[in-house]
Amino acid sequence: MSQGPTDASETAPLAMRGVALISGLMFGAGLLMSGMTRPEKVIGFLDVTGAWDPSLAFVMVGAIAVYSLAAMTARRQIRPCWADSFHWPSTLNVDARLVGGSALFGVGWGLAGYCPGPALVSIGAGSVDAAWFGGSMLLGMLVYRATGSTIDPPLTD
Amino acid sequence: MPMPQFTPIPSLLGGLLIGGAASLLLLGGGRIAGVSGVMGSTIDDPRSVDGGWRRTFLLGLVLSGLAGLAVSPEAVGDSHASTPLLVLSGLLVGFGTRLGDGCTSGHGVCGTARGSARSWLATCVFMLTGGLTVFAVRHVFGGLR
């Protein structure tokens, strides 16, 4: 999937960094506004038999509504504005890795109310809880890096 | 413990912003705004030519939190979990999102919105195990911390 060096890609990285910075800032602002950087709201959504807080569903509906339009638009375009090509996820098969990994993620999510995005935003806001979570998340990813490819079936890409 | 407050309007507006941010990264840069994927790829392949934009995206997320402190400090809350539970939670989220190839952003928003069957299944699974975990913590163990 790698493109050879072209004249366009000489200037592309800077534009791509600008896009990434604005996207990251905007993504974080959305998480802050939506209440998703308050773990009790996430736990409140997952606590369907308790005092249920449906806010998270509104976050997802809003985000999915906008992004589905973007995805439709992207499919009709040859290339993105400031990069060479669209990088769509290439894995299509449903397997035990997908289900098992998502199941483990859900357990971790429910234990503390953090997922990766809100954790990074909260670290920026100086949350000690988020820092403990984020450091451990990094460690979990390193453990995956060291062991993940040995778990069957091996990741093909 | 205060009752969680239902916030439909800010949550919907925040969701629109999140969708807009992910749309910008897709239409502008051709990339999927999955936070665990971006972070994991940075760790797996730090010397990649994509390292630059990936680290910049993550930096943007962190900086938004810093900016949020100035605008609305109450927007960031603490978890009620103890430090050992935060560590366990982080390990599970870090390992699980890499094994399952995505989290709430990559699968839950970007994947579902483009109609990926994998992402719909992943989202159902993590919602289910997240819900069962909260049920166990709150209603079986009576508020485990």
Interface residues (C-beta under 8 A of the other chain):
Chain A: P13 M16 R17 V19 A20 L21 I22 S23 G24 L25 M26 F27 G28 A29 G30 L31 L32 M33 S34 G35 M36 T37 R38 P39 E40 K41 I43 G44 L46 D47 V48 T49 G50 A51 D53 P54 S55 L56 F58 V59 M60 V61 G62 A63 I64 A65 V66 Y67 S68 L69 A70 A71 T73 A74 Q77 R79 P80 C81 W82 A83 D84 S85 F86 H87 W88 P89 T91 L92 N93 V94 R97 L98 V99 G100 G101 S102 A103 L104 F105 G106 V107 G108 W109 G110 L111 A112 G113 Y114 C115 P116 G117 A119 L120 V121 S122 I123 G124 A125 G126 S127 V128 D129 A130 W132 F133 G134 G135 S136 M137 L138 L139 G140 M141 L142 V143 Y144 R145 G148 I151
Chain B: M3 P4 Q5 F6 T7 P8 P10 S11 L12 L13 G14 G15 L16 L17 I18 G19 G20 A21 A22 S23 L24 L25 L26 L27 G28 G29 G30 R31 I32 A33 V35 S36 M39 G40 I43 D44 V49 G52 W53 R54 T56 F57 L58 L59 G60 L61 V62 L63 S64 G65 L66 A67 G68 L69 S72 P73 A75 V76 G77 D78 S79 H80 A81 T83 L85 L86 V87 L88 S89 G90 L91 L92 V93 G94 F95 G96 T97 R98 L99 G100 D101 G102 C103 T104 S105 H107 G108 V109 C110 G111 T112 A113 R114 S116 A117 R118 L121 A122 T123 V125 F126 M127 L128 T129 G130 G131 L132 T133 V134 F135 V137 R138 H139
